[in-house]
Amino acid sequence: MTQSTDNKTIEFLKYRAKGKIYFLDDFSSIGSSESIRKSLSVLVKRGTLVRLTQGIYLYPKIDAEFGILYPSVDDVCKAIAKRDKARIEPTGVFALHSLGLSTQIPVNVVYLTDGIPRKIKYGNRFIKFKKTAPKNLSMKGKVSGFAIAALKT
C-alpha cells in the first residue's frame, strides 16, 4: 500500500523535535519537489506547520499561555547559514541589542555573509544578508563577533 505525500510528511515530523526549523530540502526523500510543496501547503493550512517565509517552515512548539513559540531572528539566520554552509556575522543595532548595550530593537536586521546575498521577509521584519570579504567573518566565538560589530556601529 502506498502512502500519500501528506502522510509521509506527517510521519517524518512525528518523530522530530517541536520548535525546529525545516527547509524544503529536508523533505526531499519523501517525494518530488512539487508534491512536497503541495503537501507542506496542506500541512500549513491544517496548522501542523507554520510557514515562516518562502521555503522555510517551523514545526511549532505550542505553549498553553503564549500559543506558538516562534524562533528568534538569530535562530532563523543561523539555520539559513547552516543550510547554505555560509558564515554570518551580525551588524549594527542588532549586535548592540544582543549585547545589551542598546534598548532599540531593530526591525531590519543585517548580517554579513560569505554566502549568497539576499533579502528575506520574516514576519514584519526584513533580514538582509550582505556579501563581505572573508576577513570580516574571521572572528572566533559569538561574543567577539557581536562586540566588533557593536564597536563599528
C-alpha distance (Angstrom), angle and dihedral (degrees) to the residues before:
residue distance angle dihedral
M1 . . .
T2 3.78 . .
Q3 3.78 122.6 .
S4 3.77 124.6 -138.3
T5 3.78 118.6 -113.6
D6 3.82 88.8 -111.1
N7 3.80 91.4 58.0
K8 3.80 92.5 44.8
T9 3.80 90.2 51.0
I10 3.81 92.1 49.3
E11 3.81 89.3 47.9
F12 3.81 89.4 50.1
L13 3.82 91.3 52.6
K14 3.80 95.8 42.4
Y15 3.80 92.9 78.6
R16 3.80 96.9 38.5
A17 3.80 128.6 96.3
K18 3.78 117.7 -96.0
G19 3.78 116.7 -119.9
K20 3.81 93.3 40.0
I21 3.79 124.2 133.4
Y22 3.82 117.5 -126.7
F23 3.77 132.4 -168.2
L24 3.78 128.8 -153.6
D25 3.82 89.5 -104.9
D26 3.82 91.3 60.2
F27 3.80 89.3 70.0
S28 3.83 95.9 47.1
S29 3.82 93.5 111.3
I30 3.82 91.1 60.6
G31 3.79 100.2 64.2
S32 3.77 147.3 -57.5
S33 3.78 121.6 -28.0
E34 3.82 93.5 -110.1
S35 3.82 94.6 49.0
I36 3.80 91.1 48.2
R37 3.82 91.3 51.8
K38 3.80 90.9 51.7
S39 3.79 91.8 45.4
L40 3.81 92.4 50.5
S41 3.79 89.9 47.9
V42 3.82 89.9 54.3
L43 3.82 91.5 47.6
V44 3.80 90.6 50.7
K45 3.83 90.2 52.4
R46 3.83 89.9 49.7
G47 3.80 91.4 49.6
T48 3.80 95.9 -117.5
L49 3.81 91.4 116.6
V50 3.80 132.5 25.9
R51 3.79 118.9 -141.5
L52 3.81 107.1 -136.6
T53 3.79 95.0 -179.6
Q54 3.78 137.7 -35.1
G55 3.82 108.5 -37.9
I56 3.82 94.8 -4.3
Y57 3.81 119.8 102.8
L58 3.79 135.7 179.7
Y59 3.79 124.8 -145.4
P60 3.80 91.4 -147.5
K61 3.74 128.4 -129.3
I62 3.80 106.1 -148.3
D63 3.80 123.6 -152.1
A64 3.81 120.8 -159.7
E65 3.81 93.3 -129.6
F66 3.80 104.6 29.9
G67 3.80 101.7 32.8
I68 3.80 117.6 -146.9
L69 3.80 113.4 17.1
Y70 3.80 106.6 -142.6
P71 3.82 121.9 -156.7
S72 3.78 119.6 -109.9
V73 3.79 121.3 -102.2
D74 3.80 88.3 -108.7
D75 3.83 91.7 55.2
V76 3.82 91.4 50.6
C77 3.81 90.9 48.8
K78 3.80 91.9 49.0
A79 3.81 90.6 50.5
I80 3.82 91.1 50.7
A81 3.80 91.1 48.0
K82 3.80 91.4 48.8
R83 3.81 91.2 50.6
D84 3.81 92.4 47.9
K85 3.83 93.0 41.0
A86 3.79 89.0 -126.8
R87 3.78 133.2 138.2
I88 3.80 119.4 -123.6
E89 3.79 136.2 -170.1
P90 3.82 126.0 -173.3
T91 3.79 122.4 -122.5
G92 3.77 140.1 -161.6
V93 3.76 127.0 -6.0
F94 3.80 92.7 -3.9
A95 3.82 90.3 64.2
L96 3.82 91.0 46.9
H97 3.81 91.5 49.8
S98 3.81 92.7 46.2
L99 3.81 90.6 54.3
G100 3.81 91.5 47.4
L101 3.82 93.1 -115.2
S102 3.80 93.8 118.9
T103 3.78 135.7 35.5
Q104 3.79 92.7 -152.4
I105 3.79 114.0 109.7
P106 3.79 110.0 -151.5
V107 3.79 118.9 -132.8
N108 3.79 93.0 -162.8
V109 3.79 113.9 48.0
V110 3.80 120.3 -162.6
Y111 3.79 124.0 -160.0
L112 3.78 127.1 -174.5
T113 3.81 112.4 -133.4
D114 3.76 143.5 174.7
G115 3.80 88.6 -146.9
I116 3.77 131.6 74.8
P117 3.82 115.0 -37.9
R118 3.81 110.7 -127.0
K119 3.78 145.2 144.2
I120 3.82 120.1 -125.2
K121 3.79 128.0 -169.9
Y122 3.82 110.7 -139.1
G123 3.80 111.8 -179.0
N124 3.79 105.8 -53.7
R125 3.81 92.3 -23.3
F126 3.77 134.8 83.5
I127 3.78 125.0 -137.1
K128 3.78 114.9 -159.4
F129 3.79 124.3 -166.2
K130 3.83 111.8 -159.0
K131 3.79 122.7 -165.2
T132 3.80 113.5 -118.7
A133 3.78 141.7 170.4
P134 3.82 116.7 -83.3
K135 3.83 91.4 -116.3
N136 3.83 89.0 68.4
L137 3.82 90.1 57.9
S138 3.80 98.9 47.7
M139 3.81 98.1 97.0
K140 3.79 118.0 129.9
G141 3.78 112.6 -130.6
K142 3.77 133.4 2.8
V143 3.81 98.1 -91.3
S144 3.79 95.4 52.6
G145 3.81 90.5 52.6
F146 3.81 90.9 50.0
A147 3.82 91.7 45.8
I148 3.81 94.1 51.0
A149 3.82 91.4 47.0
A150 3.81 90.2 48.8
L151 3.81 91.6 49.9
K152 3.81 91.3 50.1
T153 3.82 89.0 53.3
